[in-house]
Amino acid sequence: MEGVNVVVAVELLLQEELENDRPHHQVYRRRLFRPRSSFLDLTDQQCVERYRFDKATIQDLCLQLQPLLQVRICRNYPMPVHLKVTTALAFLATGSFQSVLASSTGLTQPAISNCLTQFLNAFLTHTRDYISLPTTPQALQDNISQFYNVAQFPSVIGVVDCTHIALRPPRADEASYWNRKALHSMNMQVVCNAQREILNVCARYPGSTHDVYIVQHCGLHRRATQGHFNGAWLLDKHLRDTATLFPPPSQHSLPAPANHCHSSLFSFSLSLCLIGDRWYPQRVWLMTPIVHPHTAAEEEYNRHHRATRSIIERTFGQLKKRFRCLDCLWGQLLYRPEKVAQIFVVCCMMHNLAVRKHQPLPVPPQQQLQQPPDGDDDEPPPPPPHRAEHSASQEGFNARLLLIQTHVL
């Protein structure tokens, strides 16, 4: 009994000491909500500099994403949709660290991270509205005509190439992200049209992956070799099949052909094709330059090919100029590869939106270094092809020879 009393007495003493240590008057701080600015207070020029879009385009984005970004709970002052959109746009446009962006926007770093994640997930649900290859006869006709107006290269529907996006590699597979430029990156494949709109993106391979491997294992290759694209784009060598689906463009929309131009320039006797650099395999649907031209016709073909392929380099330049988070000169993306792929696809979607809305390119800072173009000069040669690929390559060489012999090239 005495032991129990001793324990009770000790507990009472401890409780009394704790009560004496507590302050007699606790001060409760009210939650502080920082003032939130609106893009509507800025001029269109300021909006383009900060967010890459004018006020009208940002308003359209907010309306489009409002069903997915708006919080239905009104407690604790939920963040409005326009603030989530402009915060994500500011990060993608500048490539700044989230902590640096937090100090300039008045938001916390976790809030900026949440804004970016919500914006990416919401915008990616509209991918098909912004990135798609032409599938209707009219869209194909317009695409081919626009490419022909660039460098008189017939039957082109897109230019394909890859670009590297720097990132912090995962520790488990760091070596596979080390690329030929001595950077950790992901290798992103893009197809663009003559207006520098992005038609197709493959954003899934680490930086050590060769461009040839990507084009041979992407969905674009599978659909091309099967002879169709979304049930409408036939890559067929026979005039009877292709002319039925895709009639020749009207003569009013085309420039007058040269005197030595074959009369069947747009008869689609050749397959519709993509343009690629010299490291890609020559295929019926993928035209590459001649590495060692021996005739004047082959040199002329290379000249037209080079002028057409330069469109993809300018597209990459504009993409990274608009969204500096993709430019390695501004640092690497500190995210896992899956999120880097999301960021790249969203930037491609917003690039297309900027092209369609005729948004001006931002003025680069004076201290910005000149980035070398995404050329193919330092691309290592691809591995030797398997035997099964030789027949496809021979068909491609024959298609290229036919193009040189029968067309303006």
Backbone torsions as a table, in degrees:
resi	resn	phi	psi	omega
1	MET	NA	-40.7	179.2
2	GLU	-64.5	-34.9	178.7
3	GLY	-63.9	-38.8	179.0
4	VAL	-64.9	-41.8	179.4
5	ASN	-63.4	-37.2	178.9
6	VAL	-64.3	-42.7	179.4
7	VAL	-63.0	-43.5	179.6
8	VAL	-63.0	-40.2	-179.9
9	ALA	-65.0	-40.2	178.4
10	VAL	-63.6	-42.5	179.4
11	GLU	-63.2	-39.2	178.5
12	LEU	-64.9	-39.6	178.4
13	LEU	-64.7	-42.7	178.9
14	LEU	-63.5	-41.6	179.1
15	GLN	-64.3	-38.0	178.9
16	GLU	-66.4	-38.6	178.0
17	GLU	-65.4	-39.8	179.0
18	LEU	-64.5	-40.6	179.0
19	GLU	-65.7	-34.6	179.2
20	ASN	-70.5	-30.2	-179.8
21	ASP	-75.5	-23.0	-177.9
22	ARG	-72.5	144.2	175.0
23	PRO	-68.1	145.6	-177.1
24	HIS	-71.8	-29.1	-178.1
25	HIS	-130.1	101.8	178.2
26	GLN	-77.7	137.1	-179.7
27	VAL	-102.1	119.1	179.3
28	TYR	-98.5	123.7	179.6
29	ARG	-89.1	132.8	176.6
30	ARG	-74.8	146.8	-179.9
31	ARG	-64.6	133.2	-176.1
32	LEU	-98.3	124.3	176.3
33	PHE	-109.0	116.2	-178.1
34	ARG	-71.6	150.8	178.8
35	PRO	-62.9	138.1	-177.3
36	ARG	-107.9	124.2	-179.7
37	SER	-86.9	163.1	179.9
38	SER	-125.1	143.4	178.6
39	PHE	-67.1	-17.9	179.3
40	LEU	-67.6	-17.8	178.1
41	ASP	-81.0	-6.9	-177.8
42	LEU	-98.4	163.5	171.5
43	THR	-82.2	166.6	178.2
44	ASP	-61.9	-38.1	178.8
45	GLN	-63.9	-42.0	177.9
46	GLN	-65.4	-37.6	178.2
47	CYS	-63.9	-42.1	178.9
48	VAL	-64.8	-39.6	179.4
49	GLU	-65.6	-38.3	-175.9
50	ARG	-89.4	-39.9	-170.9
51	TYR	-120.0	-6.0	178.3
52	ARG	76.1	4.1	178.3
53	PHE	-137.9	153.0	175.7
54	ASP	-78.3	175.8	-173.6
55	LYS	-64.9	-38.7	-179.1
56	ALA	-63.8	-41.3	179.4
57	THR	-67.9	-38.8	177.4
58	ILE	-64.4	-39.1	177.0
59	GLN	-62.5	-40.9	177.1
60	ASP	-62.6	-40.6	177.5
61	LEU	-61.9	-43.3	-179.6
62	CYS	-62.2	-42.1	178.7
63	LEU	-66.0	-38.0	-179.3
64	GLN	-67.4	-38.9	-175.4
65	LEU	-95.4	-2.9	-176.0
66	GLN	-57.8	-41.9	179.7
67	PRO	-59.3	-27.2	-177.7
68	LEU	-98.7	-20.9	-175.1
69	LEU	-103.3	-21.2	-175.4
70	GLN	-76.2	133.5	178.4
71	VAL	-90.5	129.8	-177.3
72	ARG	-85.1	-9.7	178.3
73	ILE	-91.8	128.9	-173.3
74	CYS	-96.0	3.3	-178.0
75	ARG	-82.1	157.6	175.7
76	ASN	59.8	29.6	175.3
77	TYR	50.4	71.3	-179.1
78	PRO	-62.2	150.1	-177.5
79	MET	-70.2	129.3	-179.8
80	PRO	-69.3	161.0	-176.4
81	VAL	-62.7	-42.8	-176.1
82	HIS	-63.3	-30.9	178.7
83	LEU	-73.1	-36.9	176.2
84	LYS	-64.2	-42.7	-178.1
85	VAL	-66.5	-48.8	-177.6
86	THR	-68.8	-31.8	177.2
87	THR	-65.9	-44.7	177.9
88	ALA	-65.6	-41.0	178.6
89	LEU	-63.7	-39.1	179.6
90	ALA	-64.2	-38.9	178.4
91	PHE	-66.4	-47.5	-178.2
92	LEU	-66.2	-33.2	-177.5
93	ALA	-75.0	-36.3	-174.3
94	THR	-99.2	-28.7	-175.7
95	GLY	71.6	17.3	-178.8
96	SER	-74.3	158.5	172.6
97	PHE	-63.3	149.4	-179.8
98	GLN	-62.7	-33.9	178.8
99	SER	-66.5	-39.1	177.4
100	VAL	-67.2	-41.3	178.5
101	LEU	-65.6	-32.6	179.5
102	ALA	-64.3	-39.0	-179.0
103	SER	-67.9	-25.7	-178.4
104	SER	-94.3	-19.7	-178.4
105	THR	-101.7	-15.0	-177.5
106	GLY	85.1	3.6	177.3
107	LEU	-99.5	161.8	176.4
108	THR	-84.0	161.6	179.0
109	GLN	-62.3	-43.3	176.2
110	PRO	-60.7	-35.0	178.9
111	ALA	-65.5	-40.5	178.3
112	ILE	-65.8	-39.9	177.8
113	SER	-61.8	-42.2	178.4
114	ASN	-66.1	-39.5	178.0
115	CYS	-60.2	-44.9	-178.8
116	LEU	-63.4	-46.1	-179.1
117	THR	-62.5	-45.6	-179.9
118	GLN	-64.8	-39.6	179.9
119	PHE	-65.5	-45.1	179.8
120	LEU	-60.4	-48.7	-178.3
121	ASN	-63.0	-38.6	-179.1
122	ALA	-71.4	-43.6	-175.7
123	PHE	-70.9	-31.9	-179.3
124	LEU	-67.0	-19.2	175.9
125	THR	-69.3	-12.3	-179.7
126	HIS	-109.8	24.2	-175.0
127	THR	-56.7	-44.6	-176.5
128	ARG	-66.5	-20.5	177.7
129	ASP	-75.1	-18.6	-174.1
130	TYR	-117.3	-30.5	-177.1
131	ILE	-125.6	114.8	178.1
132	SER	-164.5	144.4	175.4
133	LEU	-79.9	151.8	178.9
134	PRO	-66.4	135.0	-178.6
135	THR	-126.2	-24.0	-179.9
136	THR	-85.9	154.6	179.0
137	PRO	-57.2	-40.1	-178.9
138	GLN	-67.4	-41.0	179.1
139	ALA	-65.0	-40.8	177.3
140	LEU	-65.0	-41.9	179.5
141	GLN	-61.4	-44.2	178.8
142	ASP	-64.4	-40.7	-178.8
143	ASN	-63.2	-46.2	-178.8
144	ILE	-65.4	-40.4	179.7
145	SER	-63.7	-41.4	-179.9
146	GLN	-65.3	-40.4	176.9
147	PHE	-67.0	-38.4	179.4
148	TYR	-64.0	-35.3	179.3
149	ASN	-68.4	-19.2	-179.9
150	VAL	-76.6	-54.0	-175.1
151	ALA	-146.6	22.7	176.7
152	GLN	57.1	35.4	175.4
153	PHE	-97.9	120.4	-172.2
154	PRO	-83.0	156.0	169.4
155	SER	62.9	24.2	-179.4
156	VAL	-92.3	132.5	176.3
157	ILE	-114.7	-8.6	179.4
158	GLY	-177.5	161.5	175.5
159	VAL	-117.2	133.5	-175.8
160	VAL	-116.0	140.8	174.8
161	ASP	-166.5	172.9	-179.6
162	CYS	-120.9	154.6	175.4
163	THR	-139.9	150.9	-176.9
164	HIS	-99.5	135.5	177.2
165	ILE	-116.9	116.3	-175.6
166	ALA	-69.9	142.9	178.7
167	LEU	-151.3	166.8	172.1
168	ARG	-85.1	116.7	-170.5
169	PRO	-73.9	152.6	172.6
170	PRO	-69.9	143.2	-176.5
171	ARG	-66.1	-29.6	-176.0
172	ALA	-68.8	-26.8	-175.7
173	ASP	-141.4	49.0	-173.4
174	GLU	-66.1	-37.2	-174.3
175	ALA	-64.2	-34.7	-176.7
176	SER	-70.4	-15.2	179.8
177	TYR	-95.8	0.5	179.9
178	TRP	-84.3	116.3	-173.0
179	ASN	-99.3	-177.9	-176.7
180	ARG	-70.7	-15.4	179.1
181	LYS	-94.2	14.8	178.7
182	ALA	62.3	41.5	176.2
183	LEU	-136.1	152.4	169.2
184	HIS	-84.0	128.2	-173.7
185	SER	-158.0	173.9	165.0
186	MET	-112.8	143.7	-179.0
187	ASN	-99.6	112.0	-173.7
188	MET	-105.1	126.9	177.1
189	GLN	-95.4	135.9	-176.7
190	VAL	-134.9	142.3	169.8
191	VAL	-117.8	130.3	-179.6
192	CYS	-126.8	164.2	176.9
193	ASN	-103.5	-173.8	-176.1
194	ALA	-69.4	-21.0	178.1
195	GLN	-89.1	7.3	-179.9
196	ARG	67.3	23.3	169.5
197	GLU	-84.3	144.4	-178.4
198	ILE	-88.9	123.8	-174.9
199	LEU	-99.5	-26.4	-175.3
200	ASN	-155.9	141.9	-178.9
201	VAL	-135.1	136.3	170.0
202	CYS	-123.5	106.2	-173.5
203	ALA	-123.8	75.8	-176.2
204	ARG	-146.9	-5.8	-171.7
205	TYR	-108.2	143.4	177.9
206	PRO	-70.6	167.5	-171.6
207	GLY	-64.5	-23.7	-179.7
208	SER	-78.4	-8.3	-178.4
209	THR	-74.3	132.9	-178.8
210	HIS	-75.2	149.8	179.2
211	ASP	-57.4	-38.1	-178.4
212	VAL	-64.2	-40.8	178.9
213	TYR	-62.0	-40.9	-177.9
214	ILE	-64.3	-46.7	-176.7
215	VAL	-68.5	-25.3	179.7
216	GLN	-84.9	-11.7	-177.6
217	HIS	-122.8	8.6	179.1
218	CYS	-91.2	166.3	179.7
219	GLY	-63.7	-29.0	178.3
220	LEU	-61.0	-41.9	-179.7
221	HIS	-65.8	-42.7	-178.7
222	ARG	-62.4	-44.4	-178.9
223	ARG	-70.2	-34.3	179.5
224	ALA	-67.4	-44.2	-178.7
225	THR	-70.9	-21.6	176.5
226	GLN	-81.7	-8.5	175.0
227	GLY	88.1	15.5	179.3
228	HIS	-151.7	164.7	174.5
229	PHE	-143.5	109.2	-177.6
230	ASN	55.3	31.4	176.5
231	GLY	76.6	2.9	-175.4
232	ALA	-127.8	-35.1	-175.0
233	TRP	-90.5	105.3	177.6
234	LEU	-94.9	128.6	173.1
235	LEU	-103.1	83.0	-172.5
236	ASP	-125.4	142.4	-178.4
237	LYS	-84.1	-9.8	-173.6
238	HIS	-95.0	130.4	-178.1
239	LEU	-61.8	-36.6	-175.0
240	ARG	-60.8	-41.2	-177.1
241	ASP	-76.3	-47.5	-173.0
242	THR	-73.4	-35.4	-178.2
243	ALA	-67.5	-27.5	178.7
244	THR	-67.3	-42.2	-178.6
245	LEU	-82.1	-38.5	-172.3
246	PHE	-126.6	91.2	179.0
247	PRO	-66.1	153.5	-179.8
248	PRO	-59.3	147.2	177.2
249	PRO	-60.3	151.2	179.3
250	SER	-64.5	147.0	-177.3
251	GLN	-67.0	-20.1	-179.7
252	HIS	-71.4	-24.1	-176.4
253	SER	-93.0	1.0	-175.3
254	LEU	-117.5	150.2	174.4
255	PRO	-71.7	157.8	179.5
256	ALA	-64.0	130.5	-178.7
257	PRO	-69.5	155.5	177.5
258	ALA	-69.6	165.7	-176.6
259	ASN	-62.6	-32.1	-177.4
260	HIS	-96.4	15.3	-180.0
261	CYS	-82.0	135.6	179.2
262	HIS	-67.7	143.6	-175.5
263	SER	-67.5	-20.6	-178.4
264	SER	-99.6	38.7	-176.3
265	LEU	-58.6	-39.6	-177.9
266	PHE	-113.0	31.6	178.5
267	SER	-83.9	-4.2	-179.9
268	PHE	60.0	30.1	173.0
269	SER	-67.5	-20.5	171.7
270	LEU	-99.8	158.3	176.4
271	SER	-67.5	151.1	166.5
272	LEU	-63.0	143.6	-169.9
273	CYS	-140.4	161.2	168.8
274	LEU	-102.2	159.1	177.6
275	ILE	-110.0	129.5	178.2
276	GLY	-133.5	167.0	-179.1
277	ASP	-79.8	-176.2	-170.0
278	ARG	-70.5	-13.6	-179.2
279	TRP	-86.7	-12.5	178.8
280	TYR	-78.3	152.3	176.4
281	PRO	-73.3	140.8	177.6
282	GLN	-75.0	124.3	179.3
283	ARG	-132.7	168.9	176.2
284	VAL	-61.2	-35.5	-176.6
285	TRP	-99.8	2.1	-178.1
286	LEU	-136.8	106.8	-177.0
287	MET	-92.9	128.2	179.8
288	THR	-119.3	162.3	179.2
289	PRO	-73.5	161.5	175.5
290	ILE	-86.4	120.8	-173.4
291	VAL	-65.4	-43.4	-179.4
292	HIS	-125.9	84.9	179.8
293	PRO	-69.8	140.6	-178.0
294	HIS	-115.4	-17.0	-177.6
295	THR	-122.6	166.0	177.9
296	ALA	-64.9	-34.5	178.9
297	ALA	-65.3	-39.7	178.7
298	GLU	-67.8	-38.1	176.5
299	GLU	-66.0	-37.7	177.5
300	GLU	-66.4	-38.8	175.6
301	TYR	-59.6	-45.7	179.4
302	ASN	-62.3	-36.2	-179.4
303	ARG	-65.5	-45.8	177.6
304	HIS	-65.3	-39.4	-179.9
305	HIS	-64.0	-45.3	-178.4
306	ARG	-63.1	-41.6	179.5
307	ALA	-65.8	-35.6	178.7
308	THR	-73.3	-41.2	-176.8
309	ARG	-70.0	-21.9	-179.2
310	SER	-64.2	-15.8	179.7
311	ILE	-62.3	-39.1	-178.2
312	ILE	-68.0	-34.4	177.7
313	GLU	-66.3	-40.5	177.1
314	ARG	-68.9	-31.8	177.0
315	THR	-65.0	-45.4	176.7
316	PHE	-61.2	-39.9	179.4
317	GLY	-62.1	-44.0	178.7
318	GLN	-67.9	-38.8	-179.9
319	LEU	-60.7	-46.5	-178.0
320	LYS	-77.9	-21.5	175.2
321	LYS	-74.7	-37.0	178.3
322	ARG	-72.6	-41.3	-174.1
323	PHE	-123.0	93.3	-172.9
324	ARG	-69.0	-14.1	176.5
325	CYS	-62.2	-21.1	179.5
326	LEU	-88.0	-11.3	-175.2
327	ASP	-90.3	122.7	-178.2
328	CYS	-64.6	-20.8	178.2
329	LEU	-66.2	-20.5	179.0
330	TRP	-100.7	11.5	177.5
331	GLY	107.4	178.7	-179.1
332	GLN	-103.3	156.1	177.0
333	LEU	-78.3	125.1	-175.3
334	LEU	-92.8	57.8	-177.7
335	TYR	-136.7	164.0	176.1
336	ARG	-68.9	157.5	-175.3
337	PRO	-56.2	-35.6	-178.8
338	GLU	-62.3	-40.0	-179.8
339	LYS	-76.0	-33.3	174.6
340	VAL	-60.6	-40.9	177.1
341	ALA	-62.6	-41.0	176.9
342	GLN	-61.5	-44.6	-179.8
343	ILE	-61.1	-42.5	-178.7
344	PHE	-64.9	-45.4	-179.3
345	VAL	-63.4	-42.1	178.8
346	VAL	-63.8	-40.2	177.0
347	CYS	-63.4	-37.4	176.1
348	CYS	-64.9	-40.5	177.4
349	MET	-62.8	-44.3	-179.4
350	MET	-70.1	-31.2	174.6
351	HIS	-61.4	-44.7	177.5
352	ASN	-62.5	-39.6	177.1
353	LEU	-61.6	-41.3	179.2
354	ALA	-65.2	-38.6	178.6
355	VAL	-65.8	-43.7	-178.2
356	ARG	-68.5	-32.9	-179.8
357	LYS	-90.2	2.3	178.4
358	HIS	56.9	45.6	177.9
359	GLN	-78.2	136.3	-179.4
360	PRO	-71.4	152.8	175.3
361	LEU	-74.5	144.8	178.6
362	PRO	-68.9	151.1	176.7
363	VAL	-78.8	121.2	-177.5
364	PRO	-70.1	150.0	175.6
365	PRO	-62.0	150.5	-177.8
366	GLN	-65.3	-30.1	-177.0
367	GLN	-85.1	-0.4	-178.4
368	GLN	-68.2	134.1	178.5
369	LEU	-77.7	153.8	177.6
370	GLN	-81.2	123.5	179.7
371	GLN	-88.0	134.0	176.9
372	PRO	-64.7	145.6	-178.9
373	PRO	-66.8	160.5	179.2
374	ASP	-78.9	69.5	-178.2
375	GLY	-86.4	-177.5	-177.3
376	ASP	-114.1	13.1	-174.9
377	ASP	-67.1	-35.8	-176.8
378	ASP	-101.3	13.2	179.0
379	GLU	-74.9	126.0	179.0
380	PRO	-69.3	153.5	-179.9
381	PRO	-64.5	145.8	180.0
382	PRO	-70.7	162.5	177.1
383	PRO	-65.1	155.9	-179.2
384	PRO	-61.7	140.9	-177.5
385	PRO	-72.0	156.9	174.9
386	HIS	-76.2	167.7	-178.4
387	ARG	-62.0	-34.7	-178.0
388	ALA	-64.5	-21.0	-177.4
389	GLU	-87.2	-14.0	-176.0
390	HIS	-65.4	-39.8	-179.8
391	SER	-65.7	-39.8	177.7
392	ALA	-65.2	-39.1	178.4
393	SER	-65.2	-40.3	-179.9
394	GLN	-64.3	-40.4	175.5
395	GLU	-61.6	-38.4	177.9
396	GLY	-65.1	-42.4	177.7
397	PHE	-62.5	-39.8	178.6
398	ASN	-64.7	-39.2	178.9
399	ALA	-65.5	-39.7	178.7
400	ARG	-66.7	-40.3	178.3
401	LEU	-63.7	-40.8	177.9
402	LEU	-62.7	-39.7	179.0
403	LEU	-63.0	-42.5	-179.3
404	ILE	-66.7	-38.1	-175.1
405	GLN	-76.5	-31.0	-169.3
406	THR	-110.0	-7.1	-175.8
407	HIS	-118.0	-179.5	-176.7
408	VAL	-60.2	-21.6	-179.7
409	LEU	-65.3	NA	NA
